[in-house]
Amino acid sequence: MQKSLFVIVVLNMLFLTNQLIADDMGAFVEACLSSSNIDRPICECTAQKAKRELSPKGFDFVVATLRQDDRRTATLRTEMTIQEMTQAGTFMTRGPAQCTKGS
């Protein structure tokens, strides 16, 4: 009984984690589409690159920047390292271009 309960809990956690990642990716894509003239496939590729290359806070920072959410970006700035800020701050200058080139 305890073993099957543990398995159910673990599977639910995996499902919720995957759902959160999907929600994050969707938020990125929607923010990308609404704040730029980048096409959906490039925004989707860029979201995937951001998820792989940036820290979670860096990813959130890029989404907040695309949404022009100054309050959220200000909060994240106080929580992020210099390296995270640099990577996130320059990501949109290279991420979409790399997706366009197929890298």
Disulfide bonds with the S-S distance in Angstrom:
Cys32-Cys43 2.07
Cys45-Cys99 2.08
